[in-house]
Amino acid sequence: MELGGEAVVKALFIYPVKSCRGIAVPHAAITPTGFKWDRQWMIVNQNGKLLTQRAVKKLALVEVTLPDEALDCRWGSLSPDAALHIKAPGMEPLHIPLVPQYPLEKVENITCWEWSGTALSEGVEAAEWLTKYIGKPASLVRFDNENAVRPTDPDFAVGHKVSFSDGYPFLLISQASLDGLNEKLSADLPIDRFRPNIYVDGCEAFAEDKWETFRIGDLQFHGVKLCSRCTVPTIDQQTAEAGKEPTQTLRSFRKGSFLDIESMKNEVFFGQNITCEDAGLPVNGIAPAVRVGDVVRVLKTAPVSEIMS
């Protein structure tokens, strides 16, 4: 897509529990840390360190749902019975109140990659459920939005913050990029392998690599870093089975050395990490939001090496 060209938002996804299945939503409210409810919960081991599909592949089979009222862009009270519902094969459903009925216990030394801080425990029932499903001690914690701050990497995005996302508030991928990858594979992969927040259509393959400044609807975004991929895209999100693809094929044309990213020349990249200039508190009780069907208009492009410098 040329400068000034337009694409559209094809789908939106949030992942309330880090490394579990996502939820496709028609609209998503923007908060200072990303989409509302995105990566607000995280599974940790007995030492407080995050557990992801990298180590526990069966997390791919954990389904989560939210009530419609939780997706409302109007900032206000939720009904007392509003809950995050969690399901997994062979397990009874687990229900986590969105508004705790009592103050949650603070847990120290919770670790999410480079960050360590305080989080809120979701209690014994959730811990027992996860321990039974995973087969080793685990518990569920909620990000402490009132007291904890986890800034993005200042080398790429100064002044932004996240909850339990890997590193940035949003991940954007285009349909054309997925198509371009699938053309090189023996079997097509679905978009859920790559866990984007914003999925767009109407641009050329990998055009989003160079989007430095762009608007989605009335909101302004910035591309800050191509997304380096770990082993999670090799895990089938329907079966939890792992293979060699797409990493093997991505290495043939999406390594840092091929994209002028010499500082990460051996990593493979797919998708663009982005920030929102208009992220902040609700105005008149209504949060800014991105909606399926919103127009994406590119305002400024730059070489990948320049965006990531």
Buried (B, 14 or more C-beta within 10 A) or exposed (E): BEEEEBBBBBBBBBBBBBBBBBBEBEBBBBBBBBBBBBBBBBBBBEEBBBBBBBEBBBBBBBBBBBBEEBBBBEBEEBEEEBBBBBBBEEBEEBEBBBEEEEEBEBBEEBBBEEBEBBBBBBBEEBBEBBBEBBEEEBBBBBBBEEEBEBEBBEEBBEEBBBBBBBBBBBBBBBBBBBEBBBEEEEEEBEBBBBBBBBBBBBBBBBBBBBBBBBBBBEBBBBBBBBBBBBBBBBBBBEEBEBEEBBBEBBBEEBBBEEBEBEEBEEBBBBBBBBBBEEBEEBEEEEBBBBBBEBBBBBBEBBEBEEBBE
